[in-house]
Amino acid sequence: MSLLSLTALTKTFANGVAALGPINLSVNAGEFVSLVGPSGCGKSTALRVIAGLLAPSAGTVEFPNGKPEIGFVFQEPTLMPWASALDNARLPLDLKHVNRGEADARAARALARVGLSGFEHAFPRELSGGMKMRVSIARAMAAEPKLLLMDEPFAALDELTRQSLNDDLLKLWREDSLTVIFVTHSVYESAYLSGRVVVMTPRPGRIEADIALPQPIARDANYRLTPQFAEGAGEVSAALKRAMQAAA
């Protein structure tokens, strides 16, 4: 069942930079889709248009069954430095004027789900980079989204922390039957996380390839050592190389 459809979508900014499109993309409910492409190809712009943070220049964004609750995780945690982890995670519920008791409970539950039980009253300055990103994910999850948009959330983290957060994200995706659109520069991260990888060309970003990857029974450290994972990463890498060569 289609959750989201982009049709002939373009975005040109006021300074004349053509950032995106035209692109056509349909995402089904429950899919995990990664967008991969060179810097400046419009991946982040596409997420912002989907979220309603930017208006498209042309084309349409449609939610055939009604616009779902959307969570957005940015590349930087963007936490309020004066607020505790609980207060940061509760922010979207405060904006919706959810009862404080219920909002606190939902925020605390979201923090627990990302491994931060016991850190509810810690401030951002007291948290590591990975923990800050966990708070950012908890903030998105506290609103109980059906569509989760993630803009290179793990790019600045060390490899072990990144892999741990990849696994935690997959757990949330499975448990909540989320639809996830995930922007990354990493071919390997996209091949590990995704059921589909959409490879984009340099600006203005168009779709070079839409690659369906086989779904393993379980994704863990052992899956990264399998021929299946290597083949998927290789296919994404080859498509990205084609996109770059075509632009050149």
C-alpha positions as CSV (number, residue, x, y, z in Angstrom):
1,M,0.0,0.0,0.0
2,S,1.5,3.3,-1.1
3,L,2.1,5.7,1.8
4,L,3.8,8.4,-0.2
5,S,4.1,9.4,-3.8
6,L,6.3,12.1,-5.4
7,T,5.3,13.0,-8.9
8,A,7.4,15.2,-11.2
9,L,8.8,16.8,-8.1
10,T,11.3,19.7,-8.5
11,K,12.8,22.3,-6.2
12,T,14.6,25.4,-7.3
13,F,15.7,27.9,-4.7
14,A,15.2,31.7,-4.8
15,N,18.9,32.1,-5.8
16,G,18.3,30.1,-8.9
17,V,19.9,26.9,-7.8
18,A,18.0,23.9,-9.2
19,A,18.4,21.4,-6.3
20,L,16.1,18.6,-7.2
21,G,14.3,16.8,-9.9
22,P,12.2,16.1,-11.5
23,I,11.8,12.9,-9.6
24,N,9.0,10.3,-9.3
25,L,9.1,8.1,-6.2
26,S,6.5,5.9,-4.5
27,V,7.2,4.5,-1.0
28,N,5.0,1.8,0.5
29,A,3.9,1.6,4.1
30,G,6.5,-0.4,6.2
31,E,9.4,0.1,3.8
32,F,12.9,1.2,4.8
33,V,14.2,3.3,1.9
34,S,17.6,4.9,1.8
35,L,18.6,7.9,-0.4
36,V,22.2,7.8,-1.5
37,G,24.0,10.3,-3.7
38,P,26.8,12.9,-3.8
39,S,26.8,16.0,-1.6
40,G,24.4,18.7,-2.9
41,C,22.3,16.2,-4.9
42,G,19.0,17.1,-3.2
43,K,18.7,14.3,-0.8
44,S,18.1,16.5,2.2
45,T,15.9,18.8,0.1
46,A,13.7,15.9,-0.8
47,L,13.2,15.0,2.9
48,R,12.2,18.6,3.7
49,V,9.7,18.7,0.9
50,I,8.2,15.5,2.1
51,A,8.0,16.8,5.6
52,G,6.3,20.0,4.5
53,L,9.3,22.1,5.6
54,L,9.9,23.3,2.0
55,A,7.4,23.8,-0.8
56,P,8.1,22.1,-4.1
57,S,8.7,24.3,-7.1
58,A,6.7,21.9,-9.3
59,G,5.1,18.5,-9.0
60,T,3.2,17.0,-6.1
61,V,3.7,15.2,-2.8
62,E,0.8,13.0,-2.1
63,F,-0.2,10.7,0.8
64,P,-2.9,8.5,-0.7
65,N,-4.3,7.5,2.7
66,G,-3.9,10.8,4.5
67,K,-0.8,12.4,5.8
68,P,0.7,10.3,8.6
69,E,2.4,11.5,11.8
70,I,5.9,12.4,10.7
71,G,9.1,12.3,12.8
72,F,12.2,14.0,11.6
73,V,15.8,13.3,12.8
74,F,18.4,15.8,11.6
75,Q,22.1,15.3,11.0
76,E,22.8,17.3,14.2
77,P,20.9,16.4,17.4
78,T,19.7,20.0,17.7
79,L,19.0,19.6,21.4
80,M,18.1,22.5,23.6
81,P,21.2,22.9,25.8
82,W,19.3,24.2,28.8
83,A,16.8,21.3,28.9
84,S,17.2,17.8,30.2
85,A,17.0,14.7,28.0
86,L,13.4,14.2,29.1
87,D,12.4,17.8,28.3
88,N,14.1,17.5,24.9
89,A,12.3,14.3,24.1
90,R,9.0,15.7,25.2
91,L,9.2,18.8,23.0
92,P,6.9,17.6,20.1
93,L,4.3,16.6,22.7
94,D,4.5,20.0,24.3
95,L,4.0,21.6,20.9
96,K,0.8,19.5,20.6
97,H,-0.3,20.5,24.1
98,V,-0.4,16.9,25.3
99,N,-1.1,16.6,29.0
100,R,2.2,16.9,30.9
101,G,1.8,13.6,32.8
102,E,1.1,11.7,29.6
103,A,3.8,13.6,27.7
104,D,6.4,12.8,30.4
105,A,5.5,9.1,30.3
106,R,5.7,8.9,26.5
107,A,9.1,10.8,26.5
108,A,10.5,8.6,29.2
109,R,9.3,5.5,27.3
110,A,10.9,6.7,24.1
111,L,14.2,7.4,25.9
112,A,14.1,3.8,27.4
113,R,13.6,2.4,23.9
114,V,16.8,4.0,22.7
115,G,18.8,2.8,25.7
116,L,18.7,6.0,27.8
117,S,16.9,4.8,30.9
118,G,18.5,6.6,33.9
119,F,19.5,9.6,31.8
120,E,16.2,11.4,31.8
121,H,17.6,14.3,33.8
122,A,20.9,14.6,32.1
123,F,21.7,17.7,30.1
124,P,23.2,17.6,26.6
125,R,26.6,18.7,27.8
126,E,26.7,15.6,30.0
127,L,26.0,13.2,27.0
128,S,28.3,11.7,24.4
129,G,27.6,12.4,20.7
130,G,25.9,9.0,20.3
131,M,23.8,9.6,23.4
132,K,22.7,13.0,22.1
133,M,21.6,11.4,18.8
134,R,19.7,8.8,20.8
135,V,17.8,11.7,22.5
136,S,17.1,13.1,19.1
137,I,15.7,9.8,17.9
138,A,13.6,9.5,21.1
139,R,12.2,13.0,20.5
140,A,11.0,11.9,17.1
141,M,9.6,8.6,18.4
142,A,7.8,10.2,21.3
143,A,5.3,11.6,18.8
144,E,4.6,8.0,17.7
145,P,5.2,8.6,14.0
146,K,4.3,6.3,11.2
147,L,6.8,8.0,8.8
148,L,10.3,8.6,10.1
149,L,12.6,10.9,8.0
150,M,16.3,10.8,8.9
151,D,18.9,13.1,7.4
152,E,22.3,11.6,7.8
153,P,21.8,11.2,11.5
154,F,24.9,9.0,12.2
155,A,27.4,10.7,9.8
156,A,29.4,12.3,12.6
157,L,29.7,9.3,14.9
158,D,32.4,6.7,15.2
159,E,31.9,3.4,13.4
160,L,31.1,1.3,16.4
161,T,28.5,3.8,17.7
162,R,27.1,4.1,14.2
163,Q,26.7,0.3,13.9
164,S,25.0,0.1,17.3
165,L,22.5,2.9,16.3
166,N,21.9,1.2,13.0
167,D,20.8,-1.9,14.9
168,D,18.7,0.1,17.3
169,L,17.0,1.8,14.4
170,L,16.1,-1.5,12.7
171,K,14.6,-2.7,16.0
172,L,12.4,0.4,16.2
173,W,11.4,0.0,12.6
174,R,10.3,-3.6,13.1
175,E,8.6,-3.1,16.4
176,D,6.6,0.0,15.3
177,S,6.0,-1.0,11.7
178,L,7.5,2.3,10.7
179,T,8.1,3.6,7.2
180,V,11.6,5.1,7.1
181,I,13.3,7.3,4.5
182,F,17.0,7.5,5.4
183,V,19.5,9.8,3.8
184,T,23.1,8.6,3.9
185,H,26.4,9.0,2.1
186,S,27.5,5.5,3.1
187,V,26.9,2.8,0.5
188,Y,27.5,0.2,3.3
189,E,25.0,1.8,5.7
190,S,22.4,1.9,3.0
191,A,22.9,-1.8,2.1
192,Y,22.7,-2.8,5.7
193,L,19.6,-0.9,6.7
194,S,17.4,-0.8,3.6
195,G,15.0,-2.9,1.6
196,R,15.4,-0.3,-1.2
197,V,18.2,2.1,-2.0
198,V,17.4,5.1,-4.3
199,V,20.6,6.4,-5.9
200,M,20.5,10.0,-7.0
201,T,22.5,12.0,-9.6
202,P,24.5,15.2,-8.8
203,R,22.4,18.4,-8.7
204,P,19.7,18.7,-9.7
205,G,19.1,15.4,-8.1
206,R,17.3,12.8,-10.2
207,I,16.9,9.1,-9.6
208,E,19.6,7.1,-11.3
209,A,18.6,3.7,-9.8
210,D,16.0,2.2,-7.5
211,I,17.5,-0.9,-6.1
212,A,15.5,-3.6,-4.3
213,L,17.7,-5.5,-1.8
214,P,16.9,-9.0,-0.5
215,Q,15.7,-9.0,3.0
216,P,17.7,-11.2,5.4
217,I,16.1,-12.9,8.3
218,A,18.2,-11.0,10.7
219,R,20.7,-8.1,10.3
220,D,23.5,-8.1,12.7
221,A,27.3,-8.1,12.8
222,N,27.4,-11.5,11.0
223,Y,25.2,-10.2,8.2
224,R,27.9,-7.6,7.3
225,L,30.2,-10.6,6.5
226,T,27.9,-12.3,4.1
227,P,28.1,-12.4,0.3
228,Q,24.5,-11.1,0.2
229,F,25.6,-7.9,2.0
230,A,28.6,-7.5,-0.2
231,E,26.6,-8.0,-3.4
232,G,24.0,-5.4,-2.3
233,A,26.7,-2.8,-1.4
234,G,28.4,-3.5,-4.7
235,E,25.2,-2.9,-6.7
236,V,24.6,0.4,-4.9
237,S,28.2,1.4,-5.4
238,A,28.1,0.6,-9.1
239,A,24.9,2.7,-9.6
240,L,26.5,5.6,-7.7
241,K,29.5,5.4,-10.0
242,R,27.3,5.5,-13.1
243,A,25.4,8.5,-11.7
244,M,28.7,10.4,-11.2
245,Q,30.1,9.4,-14.7
246,A,26.9,10.5,-16.4
247,A,27.1,13.9,-14.7
248,A,30.7,14.3,-15.7
